[in-house]
Amino acid sequence: MNQGCVAHDHGFIPVLPPNLTRCCPWDHDRQLYRLRNPVERLSRCLKAWRRISTRCDKLNMMFVSCITTELIAEIIAESLR
């Protein structure tokens, strides 16, 4: 079964390029693939905060405020470099 077709059937756009040895490779958007890197780096920074990665908060409001605080801290740290 071609994974690219399954992704399209469910409304997803395949971003990762297919393996070169794949018999039925799918098309992927190279620009969209390049935009994936900042998103991956941001999720890595968020996971570094244990409170976010383990989801200790019971209230959604506290979880969102913790993510907001971490993003502000990341922006400040980036501006000081």
Secondary structure in CASP SS format (residue, H / E / C, confidence):
PFRMAT SS
TARGET T0000
AUTHOR 0000-0000-0000
METHOD secondary structure of the structure
MODEL  1
M C 1.00
N C 1.00
Q H 1.00
G H 1.00
C H 1.00
V H 1.00
A H 1.00
H H 1.00
D H 1.00
H C 1.00
G C 1.00
F C 1.00
I C 1.00
P C 1.00
V C 1.00
L C 1.00
P C 1.00
P C 1.00
N C 1.00
L C 1.00
T C 1.00
R C 1.00
C C 1.00
C C 1.00
P C 1.00
W C 1.00
D C 1.00
H C 1.00
D C 1.00
R H 1.00
Q H 1.00
L H 1.00
Y H 1.00
R H 1.00
L H 1.00
R H 1.00
N H 1.00
P H 1.00
V H 1.00
E H 1.00
R H 1.00
L H 1.00
S H 1.00
R H 1.00
C H 1.00
L H 1.00
K H 1.00
A H 1.00
W C 1.00
R H 1.00
R H 1.00
I H 1.00
S H 1.00
T H 1.00
R C 1.00
C C 1.00
D C 1.00
K C 1.00
L C 1.00
N H 1.00
M H 1.00
M H 1.00
F H 1.00
V H 1.00
S H 1.00
C H 1.00
I H 1.00
T H 1.00
T H 1.00
E H 1.00
L H 1.00
I H 1.00
A H 1.00
E H 1.00
I H 1.00
I H 1.00
A H 1.00
E H 1.00
S H 1.00
L H 1.00
R C 1.00
END
